[in-house]
């Protein structure tokens, strides 16, 4: 891999982390924004993933991006069991799909992006796996009434199921847009 590509991948990993921070910051608007941001984040993640995968025609595109976010999250004290497990599973699925379909083709990148697109939910899913602790933190860190609003969001099982299902069309749309807008990048991969 060229030095220029390595620098580009490092920049992509930082941009990906910033997108996670943006999604997390959306919780300041309303708890539902934080809870369901993972459904729309693939629209942005697709650009970073396509760039990284087109420059890493080998194992590692998903691992580098999610690994960087996971390490920074753990160092910042934001890590939890749900984050670690979901992030590792989604990363492994993305890497396996890319390995099976080919590292150097667009089809492999597009299909591997679907599990990768669920990555932001690894960060937010502690609301559903560690609800009591999450509500406790909200009482300590957020304005009065936030925890009650947050609890209503957590208890809306239908909404989280719908949001998780909608990640798939958001991932397909995100990758379609990335492929069209980043023609030079996607041209480095064999057509799907």
Beta strands, then each sheet from edge to edge (+ up, - down):
end
